[in-house]
Structures are given as structure tokens and as C-alpha cells.
Amino acid sequence: MFKADGICYRIIGQYPDWQVVEVGRNITNINRFTVVQENNDVFFLDRHFGIHSIGSVAEYGDVKVSKFGKQINLKLANELGDGARLWSIPSRAELWIKPNDGFKWIYVMNIITGAWTVFSFPLEPVSALSIGNLTYISLKGEPDLNPNGFVYVMDRGAKDDFETHPIHAELQLRPLIGSGKTLVKRGGFDLDGDGDTLILANGHTVAAKVLSGKERLRTRQILFEDELDFRVVSQGGRIRIRKISVDIVHL
């Protein structure tokens, strides 16, 4: 139970013998649409700190607030507003975050791997839920694009976004920073999918292929400046990154 004064309580026991236990202070859940339960954990959006979780810390059921979401909270906290929404999507094992009204993209966390990404939509999402293995998302209409809005069923096998454009996915790896020039001796990208895939290094294409199942893309030797930035780009299909290995030398 989140109170307006910033105190979070836990209610245990059975009615009428309830017990109220304080969990923490200075906890400001934004609204009733920004808290969800997933398995034994409760996730919520804190107005000042981003996404947090409340989980068990002992076998006897003690709970505490953990600083969850360190990968995105620095950016997310500056975007949160009164129109924020948090959705649990069990059919995809994901949490979805819309920071505020007007946003046409959402932060997505895979509960199994803990990895974060971003989904973008042609219209603003206003609600989402899953029934069985299907995921439904409601999109807000605009005067020149379906003004009445509609409910969309997400298709895991889709290759086109909104029936017009090939689905575009991009993963930027953490930059490798040296003190001089950087020589890429070899690189191996183990991928699985069926999309048109590019490997970019500092914006230059170093490998490209239309995938057909599990394949390895290899890079050639190439010299870069002190900072090396790899990106994997896929369009018009599905992709899964299995392993990435890069052998470099700082000169």
C-alpha cells in the first residue's frame, strides 16, 4: 500500500486480523497504473528514481525496496509524468513502461534475461494486456491516422511494422575506448534469425548478410580511432544474438 506521504506499507494476515508493517519511506509511486505484481515481486514507478521493485529478502517473508532498473533509471526518471503507465505482459515475460502521456515508444524489460530494449509504435499506446499466449495493445487514434484508435494483436512472426514498413531492430554495444588507434583483428557475431542484418563499426558496415537460421558473421581487419562502437542492425525479419566476440589491439 503506497501512501501519499511517501510511506509504503505491507498488509499481512487475514481479515479482520490484519497487521500493517512499514516497508519504506520516501517512496512516491506515481499512480494506481504504475504498480504491478509479477510472481513474488512488486514493481512500481517512483516519481523521482524510476522503476523499483519490492521483493522477499528472507525465507520468512521479509521484504524491502530494491533499486531496480539501474540500466535506464537515469534517463527514465527525467521522463516520468502523471500519465506514466507500467504493464506486465506474462505472455512475453516482459514489463512495459510508458513514461508519460504522448509517448509513442515504451521501455521493455525481459523478466527472464533482465535485458532492456525500446519498442516504438506509429500511435501512442494507452493500454496493454496478455490473454494466454496473445498480447493486445490499444493505440490512440490521430486525426490523419485512424482517428478512432484500435486494438492491435502483436504477432511474433510479423516482418512488417504497421503493415507498411519492415520491422527495424538495432542493438548498440557498449563502446570500447582506448588511448590511441584501435585495430580490430577479428570479430565473430553468432546470430539466429531471418532478417537482413548489418554489423556496423563506428557507422561503417563491416559485415552484412540475410540470415537463414543460425549463422556466424565475421568481420575483416580494420583500423579505427580510439573509440570503437559496434551496432547490430536487423530489418525485415527476426533476430536473436547468441554470442559476440571481438579481438582488438590498442595501438
Backbone torsions as a table, in degrees:
resi	resn	phi	psi	omega
1	MET	NA	122.2	-179.1
2	PHE	-101.4	125.8	179.7
3	LYS	-100.4	154.5	-178.5
4	ALA	-64.9	-21.0	-179.8
5	ASP	-83.7	5.8	176.3
6	GLY	89.7	7.5	178.8
7	ILE	-101.0	134.5	178.8
8	CYS	-108.6	131.6	-179.1
9	TYR	-118.7	155.8	172.6
10	ARG	-118.8	131.6	178.8
11	ILE	-104.9	121.7	-179.3
12	ILE	-123.3	165.0	-178.9
13	GLY	91.9	-171.6	-178.7
14	GLN	-120.9	145.1	179.7
15	TYR	-62.6	136.4	5.8
16	PRO	-94.0	8.9	-177.3
17	ASP	-92.4	51.9	178.0
18	TRP	-73.6	148.5	171.7
19	GLN	-122.1	134.5	-178.7
20	VAL	-107.0	122.2	-177.2
21	VAL	-121.3	131.7	178.0
22	GLU	-75.2	131.6	179.2
23	VAL	-97.9	-42.0	-178.6
24	GLY	-173.6	168.8	179.6
25	ARG	-121.6	167.7	-177.2
26	ASN	56.4	40.3	178.0
27	ILE	-111.6	114.5	-172.8
28	THR	-118.4	79.3	172.7
29	ASN	-61.6	135.2	-169.7
30	ILE	-69.3	-51.0	-178.9
31	ASN	-159.6	-178.8	-176.1
32	ARG	-72.8	-9.1	178.0
33	PHE	-98.1	6.6	-177.4
34	THR	-117.5	30.3	174.8
35	VAL	-141.3	132.3	179.5
36	VAL	-140.7	155.9	174.1
37	GLN	-108.2	133.0	177.3
38	GLU	-133.4	112.5	-173.8
39	ASN	58.2	-123.7	-178.2
40	ASN	-96.3	5.6	-176.9
41	ASP	-110.8	151.3	173.5
42	VAL	-114.4	126.9	178.3
43	PHE	-110.0	141.5	178.9
44	PHE	-150.2	161.0	178.9
45	LEU	-101.6	115.5	177.0
46	ASP	-88.1	131.5	-174.2
47	ARG	-57.3	-31.5	-173.7
48	HIS	-105.1	-20.5	-171.6
49	PHE	-121.7	-6.9	-179.1
50	GLY	97.0	-148.7	-176.6
51	ILE	-85.3	134.5	177.6
52	HIS	-129.3	168.7	176.0
53	SER	-135.2	153.2	172.7
54	ILE	-117.5	120.4	-176.3
55	GLY	-141.8	168.4	-179.1
56	SER	-74.1	139.7	178.2
57	VAL	-119.0	0.6	-179.9
58	ALA	-153.7	156.8	-177.1
59	GLU	-67.7	-14.3	179.9
60	TYR	-91.8	3.8	171.7
61	GLY	99.0	7.5	175.1
62	ASP	-63.5	143.0	-178.7
63	VAL	-128.9	158.0	174.0
64	LYS	-152.5	162.1	177.2
65	VAL	-83.3	129.6	178.1
66	SER	-112.1	149.1	179.7
67	LYS	-83.3	82.7	-175.8
68	PHE	-91.2	149.8	174.6
69	GLY	86.8	31.1	-177.6
70	LYS	-61.4	-22.4	-178.6
71	GLN	-67.9	-27.3	-173.8
72	ILE	-125.0	-11.7	-168.6
73	ASN	-63.6	-31.2	179.8
74	LEU	-60.8	-39.7	178.7
75	LYS	-83.3	-42.0	-176.1
76	LEU	-61.8	-41.7	-175.8
77	ALA	-59.9	-29.6	179.7
78	ASN	-81.4	-10.3	-177.2
79	GLU	-105.8	-15.7	-174.2
80	LEU	-67.1	140.3	176.4
81	GLY	-143.7	-175.7	-176.7
82	ASP	-63.9	-21.8	179.9
83	GLY	-91.0	13.4	-178.7
84	ALA	-63.7	150.9	177.9
85	ARG	-138.9	145.5	175.6
86	LEU	-129.1	123.5	-177.5
87	TRP	-121.8	137.1	172.1
88	SER	-97.9	127.3	-177.9
89	ILE	-119.8	83.2	-176.5
90	PRO	-59.8	-32.0	-177.8
91	SER	-64.6	-19.9	178.1
92	ARG	-116.2	0.9	-175.8
93	ALA	53.7	50.4	-175.4
94	GLU	-135.4	155.5	166.3
95	LEU	-111.3	134.8	178.9
96	TRP	-115.6	136.7	178.6
97	ILE	-124.8	121.9	167.7
98	LYS	-104.6	117.2	-172.4
99	PRO	-64.0	-35.0	-176.0
100	ASN	-168.2	171.9	174.9
101	ASP	-57.7	142.8	176.5
102	GLY	94.3	-14.9	-179.0
103	PHE	-75.2	131.0	176.6
104	LYS	-102.1	11.8	175.7
105	TRP	-137.6	159.3	-177.1
106	ILE	-135.6	151.0	169.3
107	TYR	-81.3	139.0	-178.3
108	VAL	-128.8	127.3	175.8
109	MET	-116.5	130.5	173.6
110	ASN	-83.0	119.3	-175.0
111	ILE	-67.4	-28.3	-177.8
112	ILE	-74.7	-46.8	-175.7
113	THR	-96.1	-21.0	-176.1
114	GLY	79.6	6.5	-177.9
115	ALA	-82.6	146.4	179.1
116	TRP	-110.1	148.2	172.2
117	THR	-150.0	-174.6	-180.0
118	VAL	-130.3	132.6	171.8
119	PHE	-106.5	135.9	174.6
120	SER	-116.4	149.6	-177.0
121	PHE	-130.5	155.0	177.9
122	PRO	-71.1	-21.0	177.5
123	LEU	-130.1	166.2	-178.1
124	GLU	-74.6	124.2	174.5
125	PRO	-73.3	136.7	-179.7
126	VAL	-117.3	-19.4	175.3
127	SER	-162.1	158.0	179.7
128	ALA	-154.0	145.6	175.9
129	LEU	-157.8	164.6	176.5
130	SER	-123.4	141.7	175.6
131	ILE	-128.8	114.4	-174.6
132	GLY	64.0	-127.4	178.9
133	ASN	-94.4	3.2	-176.6
134	LEU	-101.6	146.8	177.6
135	THR	-118.8	126.8	-179.4
136	TYR	-112.4	137.4	177.2
137	ILE	-133.4	132.4	179.3
138	SER	-96.9	128.2	-177.8
139	LEU	-113.8	139.4	-178.6
140	LYS	-81.1	130.1	-178.6
141	GLY	-73.1	160.2	174.7
142	GLU	-127.6	156.7	-174.7
143	PRO	-52.9	-38.0	-176.6
144	ASP	-102.6	8.0	-179.2
145	LEU	-148.6	94.5	179.2
146	ASN	49.9	70.6	-173.8
147	PRO	-59.5	-22.1	-179.7
148	ASN	-87.1	-5.3	-177.5
149	GLY	73.3	175.6	178.6
150	PHE	-164.6	167.1	175.7
151	VAL	-106.5	129.0	-174.7
152	TYR	-113.0	137.7	174.3
153	VAL	-98.9	119.9	-178.1
154	MET	-72.9	135.7	-176.7
155	ASP	-113.6	115.5	-178.7
156	ARG	-64.9	-23.3	-178.6
157	GLY	-96.4	4.6	-176.8
158	ALA	-68.0	143.5	176.4
159	LYS	-115.5	-8.7	178.6
160	ASP	-117.6	142.0	179.5
161	ASP	-96.3	119.9	178.0
162	PHE	58.7	32.9	173.6
163	GLU	67.0	6.4	-174.9
164	THR	-127.9	-41.8	-172.3
165	HIS	-116.2	141.4	175.2
166	PRO	-59.8	139.9	177.5
167	ILE	-61.9	131.9	-177.7
168	HIS	-117.1	124.6	178.2
169	ALA	-127.1	143.1	-176.7
170	GLU	-144.8	132.4	177.4
171	LEU	-122.1	120.3	177.3
172	GLN	-101.0	124.2	-179.9
173	LEU	-82.5	161.5	178.9
174	ARG	-62.8	131.5	-178.3
175	PRO	-61.3	145.0	173.7
176	LEU	-103.1	117.8	-172.7
177	ILE	-113.6	127.0	177.4
178	GLY	-119.3	-169.1	-177.8
179	SER	-107.4	-0.4	179.3
180	GLY	-155.0	-149.9	177.2
181	LYS	-72.1	152.5	-177.7
182	THR	-120.7	126.3	177.0
183	LEU	-103.5	121.3	173.0
184	VAL	-86.3	108.6	-179.3
185	LYS	-75.2	-46.5	178.0
186	ARG	-160.7	154.1	176.6
187	GLY	-143.5	140.9	178.6
188	GLY	-128.6	126.8	-178.7
189	PHE	-121.2	104.7	179.4
190	ASP	-87.9	112.0	-173.2
191	LEU	-124.9	162.6	177.9
192	ASP	-142.3	124.5	179.4
193	GLY	164.9	-160.9	-178.5
194	ASP	-143.2	18.4	-177.3
195	GLY	-95.7	168.0	173.8
196	ASP	-78.3	112.8	-166.9
197	THR	-117.8	136.9	176.4
198	LEU	-122.8	143.7	168.9
199	ILE	-110.9	118.9	-178.8
200	LEU	-110.4	140.1	173.4
201	ALA	-127.1	114.9	-175.6
202	ASN	51.9	37.8	177.3
203	GLY	85.7	-5.8	179.9
204	HIS	-99.2	136.2	178.4
205	THR	-74.2	121.0	180.0
206	VAL	-112.2	-11.1	175.0
207	ALA	-162.1	147.0	-178.8
208	ALA	-155.5	142.1	178.7
209	LYS	-171.2	149.1	168.4
210	VAL	-87.0	114.9	-173.1
211	LEU	-70.5	150.3	173.7
212	SER	-139.3	78.3	-176.1
213	GLY	83.9	-148.6	-178.0
214	LYS	-78.5	123.3	-180.0
215	GLU	-146.2	160.0	175.5
216	ARG	-115.5	126.4	173.6
217	LEU	-99.9	130.1	-178.7
218	ARG	-112.5	145.7	178.4
219	THR	-102.9	155.5	176.4
220	ARG	-91.3	169.0	176.4
221	GLN	-68.2	135.7	-179.2
222	ILE	-157.0	146.8	-176.1
223	LEU	-105.1	132.7	-179.8
224	PHE	-127.1	173.4	174.0
225	GLU	-73.2	-169.6	-170.3
226	ASP	-66.8	-24.1	-179.9
227	GLU	-108.6	130.0	-177.9
228	LEU	-117.1	123.6	-173.9
229	ASP	-125.8	108.8	179.1
230	PHE	-95.7	142.5	173.1
231	ARG	-136.8	143.0	174.0
232	VAL	-110.3	122.8	-176.5
233	VAL	-120.0	130.8	178.7
234	SER	-130.2	140.0	-179.4
235	GLN	-141.3	136.9	174.0
236	GLY	76.1	27.3	178.7
237	GLY	-179.5	-172.9	-179.4
238	ARG	-100.2	153.3	179.1
239	ILE	-147.7	143.1	172.0
240	ARG	-133.4	129.2	179.0
241	ILE	-91.5	118.0	-177.1
242	ARG	-93.6	-40.7	-178.4
243	LYS	-163.9	143.8	175.2
244	ILE	-131.0	128.9	176.5
245	SER	-135.8	131.1	-178.3
246	VAL	-133.0	128.8	178.6
247	ASP	-106.8	115.6	-176.4
248	ILE	-127.2	160.2	175.3
249	VAL	-133.1	129.4	175.5
250	HIS	-89.1	123.9	-176.4
251	LEU	-101.2	NA	NA
